[in-house]
């Protein structure tokens, strides 16, 4: 299927990158107060976008709800498939899409009935979709939103909250498909609080990490953002933050398997990362951040949907630590669901979202926007002023990021000024990982060290603590 329309390309905030937008599908939306349809975006090994999304069409007095899947084949050909659908009996939404190592799509989503909701897992085999009911839960005011992760061998792992009929509480559940069945475990339950959401990521040994919101009951109790991770024997818990009002988090693990999160703190988006057993929080100039992806330099890219503006936004952080904001639509258009973000092999972002030209009953359009620089040029973050960034500051493995106008040298000194390591840094933006070793390969002892970057007249120093 060809895109219905290619939108006008526009320049964003003074940088040469451009957003190219494609309308790839349409659906029907009722009038305000609206139904939202969410999307989930991924890119395959070739860097092409694939989208799973909720979908609605009116059929006389009934409505046809569905989960659909679209993938780009070629430069401008979109192929769309119906994954699951029902005429008037069920509502389908909240898809979570992942691609395995062979680019086969796997989707988890919610199938809502009159009294019960089902968490469903779908995977495509040849040209057909195989559907499995993972769990059946009682419908609740806080809809169950499943989140999917795949192991290196394509084994699905799910995290989601569910209403427990016996206790009347919302608990956090973890589901793993093992052999031909689903193993479901209640990870968290409280007599005084409710679980909400659940975003899941897997480490190199396929050990799961999950972040979710713990909601307080009533005004006196604050919400909490909790992080759970599993080692070889048991689960552990860490408190990320305690906002007055929290929303669903989005999480990824960096190359050192440390969690990085975005979530909303009382209407303001927050970026959180764990370093040296301490959570560090940064405010993002956004409202209601929805999804985050890390690029090859482990910089965050965020899709957001401010409910007061009803428009999709894209945010990213550059090497200098500055956040940038770009709007993808303008009024009177409105977004009709949470957007999703993904990155191609050059770290250029895609953002997918539903929108309507205006707030009224009528058709909505599924848009996939891609930020490009011509056909072959890679995505470029605006270069910061000369920078020397080191993270973490306490470890036995440090990542150095360099941005300067000429080549330079990196030197490591002890706290007494003795030179223990040196190496040249080539011209241009680059990164390098140091494992706290001498040039001979011998580990350096624990203690305080100083890294010095010299490039032309530039002299920058950073403190390191080797554990």
N, C-alpha and C positions, 0 to 999 in steps of 0.2 A: 504494500500500500504506500502510495506517495504521500508526503506531508501535505496537509490541506492548504497550508499557507506558510511562506517564509517571511517572517517579520522584518521590518526595517532594521538594519544593523546600526548600532549607535556606539559612539565612543564613551568610555566610562571614566569619569573623574580625571581626565587629563592624561591617561596612560594610553599607549598605542593598541592595547588589546581591545577586541571587539566582542560583543555578545551577538551570536547568531541564534535566532529562535525558530523553532519548528513546531507547528501545531500538528500533532500526530493522531489525535482522536477527539471525539466529541461525546457529550453525555447530556442528560437532562437534569436540571436542578429545580427544586421547588422554590417558591418565594421565601423571603425572610420570615421566620428565623431559621432558615437554612439547614441543610444536611451537608456535612463535610465529607469529602472523599480524599483519602490519603494516598500517597505514592511512595514507592521505594525504588531507588535507582542504583545501578551497578554498571561497571564497565568490564568488557571481556578482555582477553589477552591482546587483542588488536587495538584496544582503546575505544571501541565502539560502545554506545550506550544501550542498555537494556532496562526496561521499566516494568514493574508490577504495580497495578493500581486498582482501586475500587471504581465501579462503573455503574451507571443507572440509566435506564431508558423507560419512558412511559409507554405502556401497552394498554390503551383503553382505560379501564378503571383500575388496572393493576400496574405494578412497577416491576421491571426486570432488573434485578440486582446481580452483579457479577464481580469476579476477580478476573482481570485480563492481563495479558503479558505481551509486551511489544519489544522487538529488537530490530536494530538497524542492520540491514543487509545491503552493502554497497554504499555509495555516496549519499543517496537520498531516498532509498527504498526502505520503508518500514513494514515489517511483518507482524501482524497482530493475531493473537490466539485467545480464545475463551478458555480459561482455566476451570472455572466453576461458576454456576449460575442458578437462579431460581426465580420463578414468576410469582411474586407476592408472598412466598412462604418464609424466606430468609433474607437477611441483609448481610452483605459482604463488605468488609473494610479492614483497615489496619494491616496491609500486607508488609512483609519483611522479606526482601529478595537477596539471595546470595548465589553466586556462580561457583561451581566447583572447578577443579584443575583442568577439566575438559570443556569448560564454558557451558555446562549443562545447568539450567536454572532450577533452583529450589526456592519454594515460597512457603512461608507460614502466614496465616491470616485468621481472622475471626469470622465465624458464621453464626449470626444471631437469629434466634427464633423468638417465639412469644414468651417463653419462660426460661429457656436454656440457651446458653451459648456454647459453641464448639470451637476449640482450637484445632485448626486443620493444617496438615502439612501436604504439600503438593510437589511432585518432581516430574519432569518430562522424560519419558522413555520413548525413543524414536519420535513418532509424531503424535503421541497421545500423552495425556496427563494422568498420573497415578495419584489418587487422593486417599489420605489416611486421617481419621479422627484421632487426635492426640489425647484430648481431654474434653470432658463435658462439665460445664460449670453453670451455676444459677446466674441468671442475668442480674447485673448490679448497675447502680447509677454511674460508677466508674468503670467504663468498658474495659474488658480484658484486651491488652495490646501485646501480642506475642512478639518476641524478638529472636531472630535466628542467627546461629553461627554454624559454620561447617569446619570439620576437621580436615587435615591434609588429605585424607582418604575419602572425604565426602560424607562423613557421618554427621547427621544433624543434631544440634544441641539447641534447646529452647529455654527461654526465661519469660515468665509472665506472672501477673497476679490473678488470683481467682477467689471467688466468694465461697466460703466453707459453710455449708448448710447446718452442720452440727453446732458450730460455735457462733455462727453469724458474723465471722470476721473475714477480712481480706488478707490472705496469706500470699507469700512469694513461693513460686514453684519453679522447679528445674526439671526438664524432661530430656532424656537421652534415648535415642533409638539404638537399641542393642539387639543384634540378630534381626528377628522379625517382629519385635514388640517394643513398646515404649515404657521405659522406666521413669516413673514420676516421683519426685522427692519434694516434700515441703521443707524449704530452707529457713523460713522465718515466719513467725507468728507471734502476735502480741495481743494481750487482753485489752489493752487501752489504745492501740494504734492500728492503722490500716496500711498495708503495703499497696504501692501503686507503681505500675510499670515494671521494668526489668530489662536492662540492656546487657547483652552478653558478649564476651570476647574470649578467644581461646589462646593460650600460650603455646610455645613450641612443643610441649609434651601433651597438648590437647587438654590441659587443665583449665577449667572454666573460671572466669572472673565475671561477677555480676554487680551492677550498680542499680539502685532503685530508690524511690522516695518512700519514707515512712511518715505517714500523715497523722498529726495530732488530732485528738477528738475535742473540738471546741476551742474557744478563744485562748484559754490559758496555756495550751500546749503548742509549742512550735513544731514545725515539720523538721525532718532530718533527711539528709542524703547519706545513704549507707553504701559501703563497698564490701562485697564478699569475695573471697578468693579461696581456692582449694589447693592445698599442697598434696603430698603423696598419701596422706592419711585422713585429713579432716578439713572442715571449712573454718575460715577465720573472718572476723568482722572489723571494719574500721569506719569511723564517723568522718565523712567528708566535710559536712557543713550542717548548720542548724538554722535555716531561714524560717521566716514566719510563714511563707507560702512557697512550696516547691512544686516543680513540674517534672515530667518524665525526663530522665537524663539520656544522653547519648555518649557512648564510650568506645575508645579504641586503646589498644596496648601499643607502646612504642617498641623500638628495637631491643630495649632492655627489659621488656615485658612489664613496664610500669604503666599504670592506668592514667588516661587523660580523658577528662569529661567536660561536657557542656551541659548546662541546665539553667533554669530560671529561678532567680532569687527575688521574690516579691516584685515580679514584673521586670527585672533586669537580668540579662544573660550573664552567666559566669563561666569562665574557663578554669578548670581545676586540674592540677597534676600532682602526683605523689613523688616526692624526692626526699631521700634520707629519712623515711618513716614519717614525714611531715607533709600535710596537704597545703599546697600553695594555691591561692585564689587570685584570679584577675577578672576585672570587670570588662565586659565586651559592650561596645556602644550599640546594643541591640535589645529588643524585647522578645521574650519567648523563643529562645534558640531551640531548634528542633533536632537537627542532626549535624554531626561533625565527622570529617574524614581527615586523616593525617597524610601529608604528602611525603615524598622521598626524603625530604629534609626534616621530617617530623614537625612541620608547621601545620597548625589547624586551619581547616576550611569549614565554614558553618553556613547552613541554610536556616533561615529564620522567618517567622510569620508573626509580626506584631499585630495583635488582635484589634488594637485601636485604629491601625491604618488599613488592615485587611489587604496587605500587599506582600509579595515575596521579596526577601532580601538575601544578599550573599555577603559574608564577612570573611576576611582572612587576616592572618597575622604575618608580618614580614620579619626578616632576620634582625631588625633593630628592636623588635618587640612592639611595634605599632600595629594597631588594628585598623583595617580599612573597610568601608561600607559601600555597597553598590545596590541600588534598587533595580528590580527587574521589570516592574510595571508601574504605571501611573494611573491615578484616578481619572475617570470614574470606574476603571477596571477594578475588580476585587479578586482576591485569592479565595478559593473554596476548599481549603485543606492545607495540611502541613506540607512544606516542600521537602525535597530530598536532594542530597549532593553526592557526587562521585567525581573521581579524578581519572584522566586518561594517563597513558604511559609517560606523557611529558609534564604531568602535574597540572594540566589545564583543566579547569572545573567544568562540570555539567551540573545544571540545576533543573529539576523537573517539578511541575506543580500544575494544579487545576486552577483555572481562572474564568471569570465571566467579564464581558465588556462593561457590564453595569449590574447593580444590585436589583435583580428582578427575576421573576420566573422565566426560565428559558434555557437555551443551550449553554454548556460550559465547554472549555477547550483544554485539552491536555497539552502542555508546552514542555519541550525539552530545549533548554538554552545552553549554549556552549561558548566559552570564552576562548577566542583563538587569536593568532597573530599570523594572518595569511594562511597558506596551506601547509608549509613545512616548518615554519618557525616555532620554536618551543615557547610555552608560556613563561613569562618573565615577571617575577615580583619586582617592583621598583627598587633599585639598589639603594640601600641606606647610606648614610654618611659612613666613612671608614669605621668598621666595627670589628671587634674581637670578642666573640661569645664563647663561653665554656659552660657545658652542663654535663652531668651535675657538678656541684662544687665539692661534694664529699663522696668519694667512691674509690674504686681501683680501676675504673674505666671511664675516660673522659672524652667527650666529643667537642672538638674545636671547630668553630665556624669563622671564616675569614672573609672580609669584604674590604678591598683596598684598591687603589689605582695603580699599584705597581707590585712586583714580587717582593718577598720579604723573608724573614727568618723567625722561627719559633725557638725560644730557649726556655728551659726549665731550671730553676734554681732552688736550692734548699733555703730554709729560713735564715741560714748563716751566710748566704750569698754564693755558695759553691755551685758551679754549673754541672748538672747531671745529665742533661739531654739537650740536643740541638738538631734542627733539620730545616732545610729551605722550604718555603711556601711559594708555589708558582703564582704567576699573575692571574688575577681574576677571582671571582667568588669560588670558594672551595671549602671542603670539610675534611676532617681527618680524625680518626679515633686513636687514642693513646691508652695503652694498658698498664701504665705506671711501671715501665721497664726501662732499664739502662740500655744504651746502644748494644751492649753485649748480650742482652736478653735477660739479665738478672733482675728480679723484682726489686723495686726500691722499698725501703722500710717505711712503716707508717709515720705520718707526721705532716707538718705544714710546708708547702712548697709554693713557689710563685712562677706563673707562666708569663713570659714577656714576648710580645709580638712587635717586631720592628719592620717597618716598610717605609722607605724614604724618610721623611721627617716624622713619621708617625711612630709613637712609642706608647704601647698600651700594656698594662699588667693586670693579671687576675690571680686571686688567691685560690689555691687548691688544698684539699685535705685528703691525703691518701690513707685509706682505712686498712 
